[in-house]
Amino acid sequence: MHELNLLEIGQWDQFEPSELLPDQKNAFDARRKAVRAVAAGSSMTSAAKQYGVHVKTLAATIEKARTIAPDRKPWGWRACIPHRVRHTNTAEADEYPAFAAPGAFKAFLKKATAFQELLTDYSGPLPGRNAPSRRFESFFKNLCKWIRDNVPKDRYPANDKTYARRSILAFLHVQREGQPFIDEDFEVEDANAAGQLGEVFALQLTDWAQYDGHALDCPFYIEGEDGNGQPFLQQILRSWLIVGYFALLRLCSSWTLSFGLNYSGTDFNVTCANSLRQWAPRDLVAPTMVYVPGSGIGTAPAIGVVAMPSITSADNAMAHRLDVNRQRMASQLLGVIHFGRAHVPETRGHLEAWNKRIEETVIREIPGAYRPAGENSDTATNTNTSDPQVYPADTTALEDLMDVTISGANATELDALQNRSPIQVLQTFVGTGGWVFAARDHAERANMLSTLQCSVKISGSKKRKRQPYVRFRHARYRSISLRGRWDLVGKKYSATVDILDARFINLYDEKGELFVVLRALRPWSRTPHSLGLRKTIHRLSRAGRLEIKGAACAVYALKHYLREKFSESREAATLMAKHRTELAAAGSFPSPTQLVTEPASSTASAKPASRLVDVYVPLTGRVNLGKKASPP
């Protein structure tokens, strides 16, 4: 139907209603003026706002005015009469329903036409199963007030403790079936339904980054030792490849290899941080493995700058919503952070296609790889004849393979890019004046991405001579600067801690200035470790499987425990592969017997010569090693 114009409304019969109450006459005049404004060229939203008419009421009035009445003429200006006045001759219920029953709500609406208009005029969102609506709750409170003021207490729905909430929601749902949602804050005529993200934003090549983890369909075996010191192969529970990916450019910006039943929030944080760092080639273990000429990861090898996306998409998995990730992603990655539904790969179609291509060309060739059960087969099928136990995996060489393969994929020509590689497309785009958003402090932002902000309280007891300390995530932190500061006990401070190295925690005063740096006490003070590793050690300790009380280093205690359990537990092998860098940093400690001097002999000639003892001194103060004073 064509738009309403002045010529059309000029053909309507002039109509002046009589016997209208003052408020009804005012409503009629307001609707008539709004209809004339729309016919003169104003938008429906602006006309409704100017004359105090609800936009949906105005839209319904115009639609009604252009339809044919029983007298074979358009309703015209008669449609501007308020709804409750036009239906005064319709059969109404003599009184409100006595109680809730089938058809009671319809009978109530037939009696309370003003209440029905309130429902019809509501255009806000409706609450869902797991999506409450504050706007609807406010609207429903007004409905309850109207019911209490106009319906007798012994009649429905005033005698219903829910005030017919379910019937009200059902009425609104039925009313909206097949009708578009209208927001009166926007121009209705200019509203378009968007089916893809690109229809909402004008995206450039590096504006949309997607992150997700993909399980590798390959059983990896790593080599260790059994209880007798003999070589032993143990299978890893599962392997994951977490990837950052410029969706429109088809270019990988970062990746992380993780081992475990699922990847952690720390793994996801490292992947995001690596996308802000400049890529550098690795020192490859295998001499026959080389990088493809002109390849690289991220945008820095192609154009010299680290591009930052305007939109970062990830699903709402628990690892992605780690507290530090939710804190830092928006402030350090900038732009819009979008968390979609988990296990819906269609929302990340480009990244899923990239994962499929890497899996078919690389992972399927690794010994033991298989194609999982799917449409073509009810069971998993091996993709090669090599035995994974004959060719155990080396985690360093596996990371080299991923780095070489992914960097080569960025330099591979693709049909979707007119037989050009993502690197070539990016270079052409920038060379022709295309915009790429970047930050000079990208390296600092990468480091800040792993910084967790929290609030801590200083504890201690002067009576018990317990110096001030801070307890955080199963560890105690202390500093020599807090010695004797009993006035600080009980005070709370804002604090930051690096989730990748949780040995230190920084406290800040009310002005935001650094107050003091605390260091963890033993057994957490020696080896750099992540909060995730600390949580794992604490879990094993509480289960009675690992003893860290009195240990010099909790990470070394875990390393010793995993070596003992390597041949018995796949979990131990998986933890060794997952935390290989932190376990390697733990090194080794001298045997406890080396820290104890030999007992004195009964003869002076048998007394051994004095020797220096290498003792690990904790950060709890000065330690004096000497003879105990003789009793008087």
SVG drawing of the C-alpha trace seen along z (x, -y; Angstrom):
<svg xmlns="http://www.w3.org/2000/svg" viewBox="-25 -19 117 70">
<polyline fill="none" stroke="black" stroke-width="0.4" points="0.0,0.0 1.3,-3.5 2.2,-6.0 -0.4,-8.3 -0.6,-11.7 -2.7,-14.9 -4.7,-14.0 -6.0,-10.8 -7.0,-12.3 -8.7,-15.1 -11.2,-12.6 -12.3,-11.4 -15.6,-12.7 -15.4,-15.4 -16.4,-14.1 -17.0,-15.9 -17.9,-13.5 -20.4,-14.5 -21.2,-13.4 -17.5,-12.8 -16.0,-13.5 -13.3,-16.1 -10.4,-13.5 -11.9,-11.5 -12.2,-14.7 -8.6,-15.5 -7.5,-12.0 -9.5,-12.3 -8.0,-15.7 -4.4,-14.5 -4.8,-11.5 -6.3,-13.6 -3.4,-16.0 -0.9,-13.2 -2.5,-11.6 -2.4,-14.9 1.3,-15.4 2.1,-11.9 0.2,-12.7 2.2,-16.0 5.5,-14.1 6.5,-13.7 7.7,-10.3 5.3,-8.3 7.6,-8.4 8.1,-12.2 4.4,-12.8 3.4,-10.5 5.9,-12.1 4.8,-15.7 1.1,-15.1 1.5,-12.7 0.1,-9.6 1.7,-6.2 3.5,-5.2 1.7,-1.8 -1.7,-3.5 -1.0,-6.0 0.0,-3.1 -3.2,-1.2 -5.3,-4.4 -3.9,-5.0 -4.3,-1.4 -7.9,-1.4 -8.7,-4.8 -7.7,-3.4 -9.8,-0.3 -13.5,-0.1 -16.2,-0.5 -19.6,1.4 -21.1,-1.7 -18.6,-1.0 -16.6,-4.1 -13.2,-4.4 -13.3,-4.7 -11.4,-8.0 -11.5,-10.4 -13.9,-8.0 -10.9,-5.8 -9.4,-8.6 -12.1,-8.0 -10.6,-6.2 -11.0,-2.4 -13.1,-2.3 -15.5,-4.8 -15.9,-3.1 -16.9,0.1 -19.4,-1.2 -22.2,0.6 -20.5,4.0 -21.7,6.6 -19.8,6.2 -19.8,8.5 -22.0,7.5 -19.3,7.9 -15.7,9.2 -15.2,13.0 -15.5,14.5 -12.3,16.7 -9.6,17.9 -11.0,20.4 -10.8,21.1 -12.0,17.9 -11.8,15.8 -9.1,13.5 -10.9,12.9 -14.0,12.0 -12.0,9.7 -10.6,7.9 -14.1,7.6 -15.1,5.7 -11.9,3.8 -11.2,2.2 -8.9,-0.4 -6.7,2.5 -6.6,4.0 -5.4,0.7 -2.6,0.7 -1.5,4.1 -1.8,3.1 0.4,0.0 3.2,1.9 6.1,2.3 9.0,3.2 10.7,6.6 9.1,9.6 10.9,11.8 12.3,15.1 13.2,18.3 16.7,17.1 16.4,13.5 14.5,11.2 13.2,7.9 13.4,4.9 11.1,2.9 8.4,5.5 8.6,5.8 8.1,2.1 5.1,2.3 3.6,5.2 3.7,3.3 1.6,0.6 -0.8,3.3 -1.1,4.7 -1.8,1.2 -4.6,0.7 -6.2,4.0 -6.1,3.1 -7.7,-0.3 -10.4,0.9 -11.3,4.5 -13.1,5.6 -11.0,7.7 -13.3,10.7 -13.2,10.7 -10.6,12.0 -7.8,11.1 -7.7,9.1 -8.2,12.3 -5.4,14.0 -2.1,13.7 -0.2,13.6 -2.5,11.0 -2.9,13.1 0.7,12.7 0.8,15.8 -2.3,14.8 -0.9,11.3 2.3,12.7 0.3,15.1 -1.8,12.2 1.3,10.2 3.0,13.1 -0.1,13.8 -0.4,10.2 3.2,10.0 3.1,13.1 4.0,12.0 4.5,8.3 7.9,6.6 9.2,5.1 8.8,1.3 11.1,-0.8 9.7,-4.3 13.3,-5.7 14.1,-5.0 12.6,-5.8 10.3,-2.9 10.6,-3.6 14.4,-3.3 14.5,-0.1 16.0,2.9 16.3,6.5 19.9,7.5 20.8,11.2 24.6,10.9 27.1,8.9 28.3,7.2 24.9,5.7 25.1,3.9 28.7,2.6 30.7,1.6 33.6,3.9 37.1,3.6 39.4,6.6 40.9,6.5 37.9,5.3 36.5,8.7 38.5,11.2 37.2,14.6 38.6,16.8 37.8,20.4 39.4,23.7 39.4,26.9 40.0,30.4 42.6,32.3 41.5,35.7 44.8,37.4 46.0,39.5 49.4,38.2 51.8,40.3 54.7,38.7 57.8,40.4 58.7,40.6 59.9,43.0 58.3,45.6 59.0,46.4 62.2,48.3 63.6,45.5 62.8,47.4 61.4,45.5 57.6,45.5 55.0,44.1 51.8,42.5 48.8,41.1 47.7,37.5 44.0,37.2 43.2,34.6 44.8,31.9 43.5,28.4 44.4,25.8 43.2,22.3 43.2,19.8 42.7,16.1 41.5,15.4 40.7,12.4 37.5,13.7 37.1,11.4 40.8,11.6 41.1,15.4 44.4,14.8 45.4,16.3 46.7,13.8 47.7,16.1 47.5,19.7 48.2,21.8 48.5,25.5 47.0,26.9 46.6,30.4 43.8,31.5 40.1,32.6 39.4,28.9 41.5,25.8 41.6,23.3 40.9,19.6 44.7,19.1 45.2,20.7 42.6,18.4 44.2,15.4 47.6,16.3 46.1,16.6 44.5,13.2 47.8,11.7 49.8,13.3 47.6,11.6 48.9,8.2 52.6,9.2 54.8,9.3 55.4,12.8 58.9,14.1 60.1,17.4 60.9,20.2 64.2,22.0 63.0,25.3 64.1,28.6 63.9,30.6 66.6,29.5 64.4,30.5 61.5,28.3 61.6,24.8 59.2,21.8 57.5,20.9 59.2,17.9 57.1,14.7 54.9,16.5 54.1,15.2 51.4,15.0 49.4,11.9 49.6,8.6 53.1,7.5 55.0,9.7 52.9,8.3 52.5,4.6 54.8,3.9 52.1,3.1 50.0,5.2 46.3,4.7 43.7,4.5 40.1,5.6 37.0,3.5 34.9,6.5 36.2,9.6 33.9,12.6 34.1,15.7 31.5,18.1 30.4,18.0 32.4,21.0 33.6,20.9 37.3,20.5 36.4,17.4 34.6,15.8 37.4,16.1 37.4,13.1 40.6,11.6 39.4,12.1 36.1,10.3 38.1,7.5 40.8,7.0 39.5,7.9 37.4,4.7 40.1,2.4 43.1,3.9 41.7,5.4 39.3,2.4 36.2,2.3 33.2,4.6 33.5,7.9 30.8,10.3 30.2,13.6 27.9,15.9 26.4,19.3 28.7,22.2 28.6,25.3 27.1,23.3 29.9,23.4 27.7,21.7 28.3,18.4 32.0,18.7 31.8,20.2 35.1,18.7 37.1,20.0 35.5,23.4 36.4,23.7 40.0,22.7 40.1,25.4 38.7,28.0 41.4,27.1 44.2,27.4 42.9,30.6 42.5,32.2 46.0,31.1 48.1,31.5 46.5,33.2 45.2,36.2 48.8,37.0 50.1,37.2 50.5,40.9 47.4,42.1 45.1,39.4 41.5,40.4 38.3,39.1 35.5,39.1 32.2,40.7 29.8,38.6 27.7,38.7 30.0,41.0 30.7,43.5 29.2,44.6 32.6,45.2 35.9,43.4 38.3,44.3 42.0,44.0 43.4,41.6 46.9,43.2 48.6,46.5 51.3,45.1 51.2,46.3 51.3,43.3 53.2,45.5 56.0,46.1 56.2,42.3 55.7,40.6 55.1,36.9 57.6,34.2 55.7,31.2 58.4,28.7 58.4,30.3 54.6,30.4 54.6,26.6 57.1,26.1 54.9,28.0 51.9,25.8 53.8,22.6 55.2,23.5 51.9,24.8 49.8,21.9 52.3,19.3 52.3,21.1 48.5,21.1 48.6,17.3 50.7,17.3 48.6,19.8 46.4,18.7 42.7,19.2 39.8,19.4 37.7,17.1 40.4,14.4 40.6,14.6 43.7,16.9 45.6,14.6 47.0,15.3 45.7,13.4 49.1,11.7 48.9,10.5 45.3,9.2 46.3,7.3 49.3,5.7 47.2,4.6 44.5,3.3 46.9,1.1 48.8,0.1 45.6,-1.3 44.8,-3.4 42.8,-1.0 42.4,-1.6 43.9,0.6 43.5,-0.1 46.6,0.4 48.1,-0.8 51.7,-1.7 51.6,-0.2 50.5,3.2 53.2,5.0 52.2,3.3 48.6,4.2 49.6,7.8 51.2,7.9 48.3,6.1 45.8,8.6 47.0,11.2 46.8,8.8 43.9,9.6 42.5,6.8 41.0,7.7 40.5,6.5 42.5,8.0 42.5,7.5 45.6,7.3 45.5,9.9 47.7,10.4 47.8,10.4 50.0,8.4 48.9,10.5 50.0,13.7 53.1,12.0 51.8,12.8 53.2,10.2 50.8,8.6 50.2,10.6 47.7,11.0 46.0,14.3 45.1,14.8 44.2,17.9 45.6,20.5 48.8,18.6 50.1,16.0 51.9,12.9 54.2,10.8 56.8,7.9 59.5,6.6 57.9,3.2 54.8,4.4 56.8,5.6 55.3,4.1 52.6,2.2 49.8,3.4 47.8,0.3 47.2,1.8 45.6,5.0 42.0,5.3 42.3,2.7 41.3,3.5 43.4,2.5 43.0,2.7 45.5,5.2 46.8,6.6 48.4,10.0 49.7,11.5 47.8,14.8 50.9,16.2 53.3,15.4 51.4,15.3 54.5,14.9 53.9,11.2 50.9,9.1 50.8,5.3 48.7,3.2 47.5,-0.3 46.2,-3.0 43.0,-5.1 44.8,-7.5 45.7,-4.6 49.4,-4.8 51.5,-1.7 51.6,-1.1 53.6,2.1 54.7,5.2 54.2,8.5 55.8,11.8 54.3,15.2 55.7,17.2 57.0,20.8 56.1,23.1 54.9,20.6 57.8,18.1 60.5,19.8 59.2,20.9 57.1,18.8 53.7,20.4 50.2,19.5 47.1,19.2 45.8,22.2 48.7,24.4 48.4,23.3 44.7,24.3 45.7,27.7 48.3,28.2 45.9,27.2 43.3,29.6 45.7,32.5 46.9,31.5 43.4,31.4 42.7,34.8 45.7,36.2 47.5,37.1 50.3,34.5 52.0,33.2 53.2,29.6 53.2,28.7 56.8,28.0 58.0,28.3 60.5,25.7 58.7,25.4 55.2,26.6 55.9,26.7 58.9,29.0 56.8,31.1 54.2,31.5 57.0,32.3 58.3,35.1 54.7,36.4 54.0,36.4 57.2,38.3 56.2,41.0 52.7,41.3 53.6,41.0 53.3,44.7 50.1,45.1 48.0,42.1 47.2,40.4 46.3,37.3 49.8,37.1 51.2,37.2 48.7,34.6 49.7,32.2 53.4,32.7 52.7,31.7 50.4,28.8 52.7,27.2 56.0,28.3 57.4,24.7 56.7,24.1 57.8,27.6 61.1,27.1 61.6,23.8 61.3,25.6 64.7,27.2 65.8,29.5 66.5,29.2 69.2,30.8 68.1,33.9 66.9,33.3 69.7,35.4 72.2,32.9 70.7,30.2 71.5,32.0 74.9,32.2 76.3,35.6 76.1,36.4 79.1,35.8 81.4,38.7 82.4,39.9 86.0,39.3 87.6,36.0 89.6,37.7 86.4,39.0 84.8,35.5 84.4,34.6 85.7,31.3 83.2,28.4 81.7,27.7 79.4,25.1 75.8,26.1 73.6,24.7 70.4,23.8 67.3,22.3 66.3,19.3 62.6,18.3 61.4,14.7 60.2,14.6 63.1,12.8 66.7,13.4 67.7,16.9 70.7,17.6 72.3,21.0 74.4,21.8 74.7,24.0 72.0,23.9 73.0,22.2 74.1,24.5 71.8,24.6 73.1,22.8"/>
</svg>
